[in-house]
Amino acid sequence: MPFAPPVTRAVFPSNRTAPTYTVRVMEFRDILARRRMHRAFEPTPISREVVERIVGVIRRAPSGGFTQGSSIVVVTDEDKRRQIAAAFADHPPTQQFVLQAPVHLVISGNEALYHARYHEPDKLAATGGVEVTWPVPYWFVDAGALMMLVLAAAIDEGLASAFIGHPDQKRIFGELLGLPDEVVPIGLALVGHPAPDPTAEQGTSRMRSRRRPRGDLVHWERW
Ligand SMILES: Cc1cc2nc3c(=O)[nH]c(=O)nc-3n(C[C@H](O)[C@H](O)[C@H](O)COP(=O)(O)O)c2cc1C
C-alpha cells in the first residue's frame, strides 16, 4: 500500500527546527512602539492588496459567542471621502487629515446579531433558557477590539493610522454609505502613508504631562 501523504505539516523536516518566537515578539513591540494616532497623511493611494490584508484582520478578531457582529466599510473613492471629511469638519474643525487619508474604514457593531446568537440553543442551554445578562455591550467591546487590530495591521504594513469619532456619525454614515439601521458605527479609522504630523511633537509633550501614572491604571491583586 502506498504511503498516505502526511496529514500535518509537523512531519516535514523544515518544521522540526525550534520555532523562532522571539522574532514575532519583537515585531509586536515594534508595532506598539510606533502606535499613535497619526494626524497627517500623504494622499498616495494604497493598493487593494494591502487594504485587503488590513481589513482581513476581521477574521482574527475575537467576538462574544463568536457572533462576528462587527463590520468594516472600506471607502477609497475620493468623492465619498470628501463627503465624509466635510461631514466630520465641524467636530473639531481642525481635522484636515480626514480627507488626506486615502483609506477610510468605518467600523461598526450590530447589537441585533448578538441577541440572535445568544438565543441559539447552545447559549440558551448554558443560561437556563433565557438570554444572558450582558455585563457590558459586547457588540461595542468587539468593535473596539477590531478597531485596535485594524490600526495595528496598518502600522504592520508600514503605514500610519488614526481613529476618530463624530457625535452624529450614525446619521452621517447611514446617509453617505447606506449603513442599515441596526449597524452602529463606533467611528472612523484612517489609513495612509504618514506625512509629517505638525501635532505630533506638541501632542507628545502634552501627552507626557497628561499621562496618568501607571499605578492609577494597573492594579495588582486588587484595586
Ligand atoms: C474612541 C476614540 C475616539 C477618538 N476620537 C478622536 C477624534 O475624534 N479626533 C482625534 O483627533 N483623535 C481621536 N482619538 C484619538 C485620541 O485622541 C488618542 O488616541 C489619544 O489622545 C492618545 O494618543 P495616541 O493614540 O497617539 O497615543 C480617538 C481615540 C479613540 C480611542
The ligand as a Tripos MOL2 file, in Angstrom:
@<TRIPOS>MOLECULE
LIG
   31    33     1     0     0
SMALL
NO_CHARGES

@<TRIPOS>ATOM
      1 C1        -12.7910   56.0560   20.7930 C.3       1 LIG1
      2 C2        -11.7650   57.0590   20.3320 C.ar      1 LIG1
      3 C3        -12.1720   58.2290   19.7300 C.ar      1 LIG1
      4 C4        -11.2430   59.1520   19.2850 C.ar      1 LIG1
      5 N1        -11.6640   60.2760   18.6350 N.ar      1 LIG1
      6 C5        -10.7520   61.1430   18.1320 C.ar      1 LIG1
      7 C6        -11.1660   62.2520   17.3620 C.ar      1 LIG1
      8 O1        -12.3570   62.4620   17.0960 O.2       1 LIG1
      9 N2        -10.2070   63.1010   16.8930 N.ar      1 LIG1
     10 C7         -8.8840   62.8960   17.1400 C.ar      1 LIG1
     11 O2         -8.0580   63.6940   16.6820 O.2       1 LIG1
     12 N3         -8.4570   61.8400   17.8720 N.ar      1 LIG1
     13 C8         -9.3510   60.9500   18.3520 C.ar      1 LIG1
     14 N4         -8.9400   59.8650   19.0710 N.ar      1 LIG1
     15 C9         -7.5030   59.6950   19.3370 C.3       1 LIG1
     16 C10        -7.1310   60.0040   20.7810 C.3       1 LIG1
     17 O3         -7.1600   61.3870   20.9960 O.3       1 LIG1
     18 C11        -5.7440   59.4270   21.0600 C.3       1 LIG1
     19 O4         -5.8100   58.0240   20.9770 O.3       1 LIG1
     20 C12        -5.2240   59.8150   22.4280 C.3       1 LIG1
     21 O5         -5.0410   61.2010   22.5020 O.3       1 LIG1
     22 C13        -3.8940   59.1460   22.7510 C.3       1 LIG1
     23 O6         -2.9470   59.4240   21.7490 O.3       1 LIG1
     24 P1         -2.2360   58.2460   20.9330 P.3       1 LIG1
     25 O7         -3.3190   57.3290   20.4100 O.co2     1 LIG1
     26 O8         -1.4890   58.9410   19.8350 O.co2     1 LIG1
     27 O9         -1.3380   57.5330   21.8890 O.co2     1 LIG1
     28 C14        -9.8570   58.9290   19.4990 C.ar      1 LIG1
     29 C15        -9.4560   57.7360   20.0980 C.ar      1 LIG1
     30 C16       -10.3830   56.8060   20.4910 C.ar      1 LIG1
     31 C17        -9.9060   55.5130   21.0970 C.3       1 LIG1
@<TRIPOS>BOND
     1     1     2 1
     2     2     3 ar
     3     2    30 ar
     4     3     4 ar
     5     4     5 ar
     6     4    28 ar
     7     5     6 ar
     8     6     7 ar
     9     6    13 1
    10     7     8 2
    11     7     9 ar
    12     9    10 ar
    13    10    11 2
    14    10    12 ar
    15    12    13 ar
    16    13    14 ar
    17    14    15 1
    18    14    28 ar
    19    15    16 1
    20    16    17 1
    21    16    18 1
    22    18    19 1
    23    18    20 1
    24    20    21 1
    25    20    22 1
    26    22    23 1
    27    23    24 1
    28    24    25 2
    29    24    26 1
    30    24    27 1
    31    28    29 ar
    32    29    30 ar
    33    30    31 1
@<TRIPOS>SUBSTRUCTURE
     1 LIG1         1 GROUP 0 **** ****
